[in-house]
Amino acid sequence: MTTSKNIIDVKNITTKVLQAMKDKGIKITMLTAYDYLTAKLLDLAGIDVILIGDSLSNVIQGNETTLPVTLEEMIYHTKIVRRAVKKAFVVADMTFMSYQVGVTEAIINCGRVMKETGCDAVKMEGGAYLAETVRRLVEIGIPVMGHLGLMPQSINKYGSYKTRGEDKEEAEQILKDALILEKAGAFAIVLEKIPASLGKKVTKRLKIPTIGIGAGPYCDGQVLVTHDMLGWVDPDKHAMPRFVRKYMNLSDDMKNAFQRFIKDVRTNKFPSKKESY
């Protein structure tokens, strides 16, 4: 590592590097990718962690929830991303019902994802009930990133995407679950849509890194869905959550480019002589 507080100088990001970043107070950056070019650009930009999120169900497949995406589809997209990445740490989301049934099935499916894609780790949603699963996965060499707070795969249980951990009982359970996952061997935990004060409390109590998404500025790192932060979104959908900062309005730019192409073709302005053979 360099002496600069905000720059890391390593050949590859690993779990050890991510832990060192927390220990040194260097914020961890994480974004999603589902295709080769996006992953390559993220890696060249210097992102620390690339997540092949089950959000591909929403932004790539057009589903309302993350539940429909399959393990085979996750493996397919993770292979593509892994092919593009040279430095960033690559994490694959485990899909709904690929790890919840039992430890043995989780080991088989997580092992398959690691073996077939070459990713660096898997991520799964859930607290105390996953402790034994996490422990066994780590024991056999599969790094696990946890996910607490709002857990999209449990949306049918919640009934809405409202902030989690606002009441004392749920906040205490989130902290308890985080400590259990850490003890089981998770190397990091995503905290989604919880009060900033709770994000701060969990981050201070844990020795492992926390990655926030709508969990305030005190987490050890931050993650967003790349499509959201680029403004590459369905224009028919409602507004983005408060925690999304749009760095571009890519959907508008793309639509304008498409309309210009249509106009140029219709008016015989494309292709020009210079663009012809």
ABEGO torsion letter per residue (X at the ends): XBABAABBBBABBBAAAAAAAAAAGBBBBBBBBABAAAAAAAAAAGBABBBBBAAAAAAAAGBABAAABBAAAAAAAAAAAAAABAABBBBBBBBBGAAAAEAAAAAAAAAAAAAAAGBABBBBBEBAAAAAAAAAAAAAGBBBBBBBEBBAAAAAAAGBABBBGABAAAAAAAAAAAAAAAAAGBABBBBBGBBAAAAAAAAAABABBBBBBGAEAABABBBBBAAAAAGBBBAABBBBBAABBBABBAAAAAAAAAAAAAAAAAAGAOBBAAABX
